[in-house]
Amino acid sequence: MATVRFGGETPTRGEFVRQANRFTDRITADGSSGWRAEPGRYRLVVSLACPWAHRSIIVRRLLRLEGAISLAVVDPIRDEKGWRFTLDEGGRDPVLGIEYLSEAYLATDPGFEGRFTVPAIVDVESGKVVTNDYPRITLDLSTEWRDHQSPDAPDLYPEALREEIDAVVEPIFRNVNNGVYRAGFASSQEAYDEAFDALFAELDRLTQRLANQRYLVGDRITEADIRLFTTLVRFDAVYHGHFKCNRHKLTELPVLWAYARDLYQTPGFGETVDFDHIKRHYYATHERINPTLIVPRGPDLATWSEPHGRA
């Protein structure tokens, strides 16, 4: 049976197994971790196509941390050496001075043999990766970078709601964020069916939760909404067809479609979405799934601006 291998892990029954995060150091306000939150010290490397990296872009924007942490954007098309800085003059990141994100990974761990993933926060002076731990990156931007946020920045991970946020995002990660990949990269019918069923069961539960409340937790946007949004915004453009998540389109799920449009139209969300990068990355790099590498022209993106009626 064919298998999909990520990061050296061995899946069973044709299941997709996500590579563990290799670099998990934390950047803290007091520097007790060995890395202090200091403006200008770090560079956040992202792909606009990647939902995991997209979380950090939104949080950085909402907290107005643009002046504290610089942003590097890679080409949406990876080659055999990984993420490339071909969007920059000379094909080299102007701050880090590297052509590939892999250079920072290997400077940190010369024996690293996994995939070179985004987001990654790189120490500018040493050129080494501090963290690629995407769930922790956004939480630390909210909690450890407070001194450098805008005075009116939202609290995306309020202490009183953390337990509920953590409980809500766990099945979202398992069944939705990672669930679309488990469906798309499954190499057996059994693994695909399980992922497909879990995905849409979770979307049904989220529909019930959001039917009578605007946001996932409390009366404000939190980390939970950001984590769900980055999958929903890619759903019809990529996951519905490319990953065979086709019980329904997002536009056919009225509650979730209105919820997604509500967030998309909120400052800090829609302007961080690049559908061109999203579609070119998925359709032009997953050759096993899409051997022709043809990038579809649809869907119609104008519908994202239609009234959502959730205010």
C-alpha positions as CSV (number, residue, x, y, z in Angstrom):
1,M,0.0,0.0,0.0
2,A,1.3,3.5,-0.9
3,T,2.0,5.8,2.1
4,V,2.6,9.4,2.6
5,R,5.6,10.2,4.6
6,F,6.2,13.5,6.4
7,G,9.2,14.2,8.6
8,G,10.3,10.6,8.8
9,E,7.2,9.4,10.6
10,T,5.6,6.1,9.4
11,P,1.9,6.3,8.9
12,T,-0.3,3.3,8.9
13,R,-3.3,2.3,6.7
14,G,-2.4,5.1,4.2
15,E,-2.9,7.9,6.8
16,F,-1.3,11.3,6.5
17,V,0.9,12.1,9.5
18,R,2.0,15.6,10.1
19,Q,5.7,16.3,10.8
20,A,6.4,17.4,14.4
21,N,7.7,20.9,14.9
22,R,11.5,20.7,15.2
23,F,12.3,24.1,16.8
24,T,10.1,24.9,19.8
25,D,12.0,27.6,21.7
26,R,9.8,30.4,22.9
27,I,10.3,34.2,22.7
28,T,9.3,35.6,26.1
29,A,8.8,39.1,27.5
30,D,11.4,38.7,30.2
31,G,13.9,36.7,28.1
32,S,13.8,33.8,30.6
33,S,13.6,31.4,27.6
34,G,16.9,32.7,26.3
35,W,15.0,34.7,23.7
36,R,13.7,38.1,24.7
37,A,10.9,39.9,22.8
38,E,12.7,42.8,21.3
39,P,11.7,44.9,18.3
40,G,13.8,44.3,15.2
41,R,15.5,41.2,16.5
42,Y,13.4,38.6,14.7
43,R,12.1,38.0,11.2
44,L,8.8,36.1,10.6
45,V,9.1,33.9,7.5
46,V,5.7,33.0,5.9
47,S,4.0,31.7,2.8
48,L,0.8,33.5,2.0
49,A,-0.4,30.2,0.7
50,C,0.0,28.3,4.0
51,P,-2.9,28.3,6.5
52,W,-0.5,27.7,9.5
53,A,1.6,30.7,8.5
54,H,-1.5,32.7,7.7
55,R,-2.5,32.6,11.4
56,S,0.7,34.5,12.4
57,I,0.2,37.1,9.7
58,I,-3.3,37.9,10.9
59,V,-2.3,38.0,14.6
60,R,0.7,40.2,13.7
61,R,-1.6,42.6,11.8
62,L,-4.3,42.7,14.5
63,L,-1.8,43.4,17.3
64,R,0.0,46.0,15.2
65,L,3.3,44.3,15.6
66,E,4.5,45.1,12.1
67,G,7.0,47.6,13.4
68,A,8.4,45.1,15.9
69,I,8.7,41.9,13.8
70,S,9.6,42.1,10.2
71,L,8.0,39.8,7.6
72,A,9.6,37.7,4.9
73,V,7.3,36.2,2.2
74,V,8.4,33.2,0.2
75,D,7.5,32.2,-3.3
76,P,4.3,30.1,-3.3
77,I,6.0,27.4,-5.4
78,R,8.5,25.2,-3.6
79,D,11.2,23.4,-5.4
80,E,13.2,20.4,-4.3
81,K,15.1,22.6,-1.8
82,G,12.0,24.0,-0.2
83,W,10.7,27.5,0.2
84,R,12.4,30.1,-1.9
85,F,12.9,33.9,-1.6
86,T,12.4,34.5,-5.3
87,L,9.9,37.3,-4.7
88,D,12.8,39.5,-3.4
89,E,15.4,41.2,-5.6
90,G,18.1,38.8,-6.6
91,G,16.2,35.9,-5.2
92,R,17.6,36.6,-1.7
93,D,15.9,37.8,1.5
94,P,17.1,41.3,2.0
95,V,17.4,41.0,5.8
96,L,18.6,37.4,6.3
97,G,20.6,37.3,3.1
98,I,19.5,33.8,2.2
99,E,18.0,32.3,-0.9
100,Y,16.1,29.4,0.8
101,L,14.5,29.0,4.2
102,S,16.4,25.7,4.4
103,E,19.6,27.7,4.9
104,A,18.3,29.0,8.3
105,Y,17.1,25.5,9.3
106,L,20.5,23.9,8.5
107,A,22.3,26.8,10.2
108,T,20.4,25.8,13.3
109,D,20.6,22.1,13.0
110,P,23.0,20.8,10.3
111,G,21.6,17.3,10.6
112,F,18.0,18.3,10.0
113,E,16.3,16.0,7.5
114,G,12.6,17.0,7.6
115,R,10.6,19.4,5.6
116,F,11.5,23.1,6.0
117,T,8.2,24.5,7.2
118,V,6.6,27.9,7.6
119,P,5.9,29.9,9.7
120,A,9.4,30.2,11.2
121,I,10.8,33.0,13.3
122,V,14.5,33.6,12.6
123,D,16.9,35.4,14.8
124,V,18.3,38.1,12.5
125,E,21.8,38.4,14.0
126,S,22.6,34.6,14.1
127,G,20.4,33.6,11.1
128,K,19.1,30.7,13.2
129,V,15.5,29.5,13.6
130,V,14.1,30.2,17.0
131,T,10.8,28.5,16.5
132,N,8.6,26.9,13.8
133,D,6.0,25.9,16.5
134,Y,3.0,27.5,14.7
135,P,0.5,26.9,17.5
136,R,2.7,28.6,20.1
137,I,3.9,31.4,17.8
138,T,0.5,33.1,17.7
139,L,-0.2,32.6,21.4
140,D,3.2,34.1,22.3
141,L,2.6,37.1,20.0
142,S,-0.6,37.7,22.0
143,T,0.9,37.2,25.5
144,E,4.6,37.8,25.4
145,W,4.8,40.8,23.0
146,R,2.2,43.0,24.9
147,D,4.7,45.8,25.5
148,H,5.1,46.2,21.7
149,Q,1.5,45.9,20.7
150,S,-0.8,48.8,19.8
151,P,-2.4,50.3,22.9
152,D,-5.8,49.4,21.5
153,A,-4.8,45.9,20.3
154,P,-7.4,43.2,21.0
155,D,-6.8,40.5,23.5
156,L,-6.9,37.4,21.3
157,Y,-6.1,35.0,24.1
158,P,-7.8,36.4,27.2
159,E,-6.9,34.7,30.4
160,A,-10.5,34.2,31.5
161,L,-11.3,32.4,28.2
162,R,-8.2,30.3,27.7
163,E,-9.5,27.1,29.0
164,E,-12.5,27.3,26.7
165,I,-10.4,28.4,23.7
166,D,-8.1,25.5,24.2
167,A,-11.0,23.1,24.3
168,V,-12.6,24.5,21.2
169,V,-9.5,24.6,19.0
170,E,-8.4,21.0,19.8
171,P,-11.1,19.3,17.7
172,I,-10.8,22.1,15.1
173,F,-7.1,21.3,14.6
174,R,-7.7,17.5,14.5
175,N,-10.7,17.4,12.3
176,V,-10.7,20.6,10.3
177,N,-7.3,22.3,10.1
178,N,-5.4,19.1,9.8
179,G,-8.4,17.1,8.7
180,V,-8.4,18.5,5.2
181,Y,-4.8,17.3,4.8
182,R,-5.7,13.9,6.2
183,A,-8.3,13.7,3.5
184,G,-6.3,15.2,0.7
185,F,-3.1,13.2,1.4
186,A,-4.7,9.9,2.3
187,S,-3.5,7.0,0.3
188,S,-6.2,4.5,1.2
189,Q,-9.9,4.7,0.9
190,E,-10.3,3.8,4.6
191,A,-8.0,6.7,5.7
192,Y,-9.8,9.1,3.4
193,D,-13.3,8.1,4.5
194,E,-12.4,8.5,8.2
195,A,-10.9,12.0,7.6
196,F,-13.8,13.0,5.4
197,D,-16.4,12.0,8.0
198,A,-14.6,13.6,10.9
199,L,-14.2,16.8,8.9
200,F,-17.8,17.3,8.1
201,A,-19.0,16.1,11.5
202,E,-16.9,18.8,13.0
203,L,-18.2,21.4,10.6
204,D,-21.7,20.4,11.5
205,R,-20.9,20.9,15.2
206,L,-19.3,24.3,14.5
207,T,-22.5,25.2,12.6
208,Q,-24.6,24.5,15.6
209,R,-22.2,26.5,17.9
210,L,-22.1,29.5,15.6
211,A,-25.8,29.5,14.7
212,N,-26.6,31.7,17.7
213,Q,-23.3,33.4,18.5
214,R,-21.1,35.6,16.4
215,Y,-17.7,34.2,17.4
216,L,-16.5,30.8,18.6
217,V,-15.7,31.9,22.2
218,G,-17.3,34.8,24.0
219,D,-18.4,38.0,22.3
220,R,-15.1,38.9,20.5
221,I,-12.6,37.6,18.0
222,T,-10.1,35.2,19.7
223,E,-7.3,32.8,18.7
224,A,-10.0,30.2,18.0
225,D,-11.6,32.2,15.2
226,I,-8.3,32.9,13.5
227,R,-7.4,29.2,13.5
228,L,-10.7,28.2,11.9
229,F,-10.7,31.1,9.4
230,T,-7.5,30.2,7.7
231,T,-9.0,26.8,6.7
232,L,-12.4,28.1,5.8
233,V,-11.0,30.8,3.5
234,R,-9.2,28.1,1.5
235,F,-12.0,25.6,1.5
236,D,-13.8,26.2,-1.8
237,A,-10.7,27.4,-3.6
238,V,-8.6,24.4,-2.7
239,Y,-9.9,21.8,-0.2
240,H,-13.3,21.1,-1.8
241,G,-11.8,19.9,-5.1
242,H,-8.1,19.4,-4.7
243,F,-8.4,17.5,-1.4
244,K,-11.7,15.8,-2.2
245,C,-13.5,17.5,0.7
246,N,-16.7,17.7,-1.3
247,R,-19.7,16.9,0.7
248,H,-20.5,20.6,0.6
249,K,-18.8,23.8,-0.4
250,L,-18.4,26.4,2.2
251,T,-20.8,28.6,0.2
252,E,-23.4,25.8,0.7
253,L,-23.1,25.9,4.5
254,P,-25.0,29.1,5.3
255,V,-23.9,29.7,8.9
256,L,-20.2,29.0,8.3
257,W,-20.2,30.9,5.0
258,A,-21.7,34.0,6.8
259,Y,-19.3,33.6,9.7
260,A,-16.3,33.3,7.3
261,R,-17.4,36.4,5.3
262,D,-17.8,38.3,8.6
263,L,-14.2,37.6,9.5
264,Y,-13.0,38.2,6.0
265,Q,-14.5,41.7,6.0
266,T,-13.0,42.5,9.4
267,P,-9.8,44.6,9.2
268,G,-6.8,42.3,9.6
269,F,-8.3,39.3,7.8
270,G,-9.3,39.8,4.2
271,E,-6.3,42.0,3.3
272,T,-4.0,39.2,4.4
273,V,-5.6,36.6,2.0
274,D,-3.9,36.0,-1.3
275,F,-5.9,33.6,-3.4
276,D,-3.4,33.6,-6.2
277,H,-0.6,32.3,-3.9
278,I,-3.0,29.9,-2.3
279,K,-4.2,28.3,-5.6
280,R,-0.8,28.3,-7.2
281,H,0.9,26.6,-4.2
282,Y,-1.6,23.8,-3.8
283,Y,-2.3,23.0,-7.4
284,A,1.2,23.5,-8.7
285,T,3.2,21.7,-6.0
286,H,1.1,18.6,-5.2
287,E,2.0,16.7,-8.4
288,R,0.8,13.4,-7.0
289,I,-2.7,14.8,-6.5
290,N,-2.7,17.1,-9.5
291,P,-0.3,15.7,-12.2
292,T,-1.2,18.3,-14.8
293,L,-0.4,21.2,-12.4
294,I,-3.2,23.1,-13.9
295,V,-4.4,25.9,-11.6
296,P,-8.2,26.5,-11.7
297,R,-9.5,29.9,-12.5
298,G,-12.4,29.8,-10.0
299,P,-14.1,30.3,-7.7
300,D,-15.7,33.7,-8.0
301,L,-14.1,35.8,-5.2
302,A,-16.6,38.7,-5.4
303,T,-18.9,36.7,-3.1
304,W,-16.6,37.3,-0.2
305,S,-17.6,40.9,-0.1
306,E,-21.4,40.2,0.1
307,P,-23.2,41.2,3.3
308,H,-22.9,38.6,6.0
309,G,-25.7,39.7,8.3
310,R,-24.0,38.6,11.5
311,A,-23.2,42.0,13.1
